[in-house]
Amino acid sequence: MTGARILVVDDEPDFIRFLDEVLKRENYVVTVAETGPDALRMAAASRPDLVLLDWNLPGKDGLEVCRILKEDPATRGIPVIMLTSRGREQDVVLGLEMGAVDYVSKRDLRPRELVARVRAALRREGPQAPGGEILRAGLLALDSSARTVTIDGQPVDLRPKEFDLLHVFLKNPGRVLTRQFLEESVWGEQYFGTTRAIDATVSRLRGKLGPMSSQIVPMKGLGYKFHAPGSPI
């Protein structure tokens, strides 16, 4: 996507220069924010095609910035790639669950790798929820337009990827869904993340569904199946 507008959010001058040089060489239009609040303001004002977002930022950290971007209908559709020197797998999973489409380590980052990930993120289309669609399973209701979930009328607080995952389950009741299918449905076909992300997200989702958690059933060696209430397991 030549000419795509990329918002780089980082507070390290040398790394900003590196990203600026690499991206402009590929004919991307680059703008820079150096704090979390500035990133939110610029994303809302200019609606970039992609955000490259550092984890450690002054004002608000990258994880909080990503969460806010994904909760705001105006910026929800902007793909976010997390940039960080953190190497722990649980940090990777957390960033992906908050709505990031990819995770790039700043340690020894190669220009060709960065460009490949940016191109993949720009090509990727996340799950598109039809306006006004409400999916139900027993006491559970999911409003895909408002991005809300309730159980017996009580709201359930889900992270962006937990919501997207539940949406996929509700659209495919009774089907065995492989991890690959779930990963591609939630994160996109050019998924670069850790293979643990889907299992961790399922685990967190089940923990928030209370009595409905048993409807998401692990299928050993295959993936998961969502059983509509009342159907045989």
Order of alpha helices (4+ residues) and beta strands (2+ residues): beta-alpha-beta-alpha-beta-alpha-beta-alpha-beta-alpha-beta-beta-beta-beta-alpha-beta-alpha-alpha-beta-beta
